[in-house]
Amino acid sequence: MLRKRIYALTSICFGLAILLMNSGCSTDTTTSQETSVNKTTNQSDESTQAGKEKGEKKEIEKEPFQEGKFVLDEETLAIGANGKLTYIPFALGTQKAEIISKWGKPTLESNRNGADYFSYQNEAIRFYHQVGSKEVTTIEVALNQSKKEIISILGKPDQEISDPFSPGSDLLYLTGDYELYFTQVEVNEGSTYRLHYRWNEENRIKRSN
């Protein structure tokens, strides 16, 4: 009889021990799962915040081009086919008075090769018109790109012309009724290009008659 009671008590104690062990394991597992979930959530939040900060940084660094400051880019030929240059708001054929009314008094007014011109931005942009006429026939802008850079942006020119009065070859691009003519000029250290934007030869002849 005593043996039976001892056996019963032993079985009960053993059962309680197993229950306590299982309860402890379950708690540890739950705690571990919660920790893992919290860690994942925190990482996701940090990643989202980092992405926002990165996006904000890019937006801050992006600066729009200023109107009136010529930029040679992949759109120059397409826009040039419509009588204008990229980021310059005046088309060929614009009256001198209209440009002055919007940009103010020119930096300089002079004559070159039989054509009058007036300039802005320390001669970075020149507007040419025939003597006795106030209609712009050529827009000339200074560039800081090399020959290699010009070709990499616009592709192979329609003509590459050797000019005895130029330190290197000139580049000619035809676009619609117009042309972009790049002439190489000497500067203090090396050479650079100036772009002459005008009607193409056929249309220049028609307009002169």
Secondary structure, 3 states (H helix, E strand, C coil): CHHHHHHHHHHHHHHHHHHHHHHHHHHHHHHHHHHHHHHHHHHHHHHHHHHHHHHHHHHHHCCCCCCCCCCCCCCHHHHHCCCCCCCCCCCCCCEHHHHHHHHCCCCEEEEECCEEEEEECCCCEEEEEECCCCEEEEEEEECCCCHHHHHHHHCCCCEEEECCCCCCEEEEEEECCEEEEEEEEEECCEEEEEEEEEECHHHHHHHHC
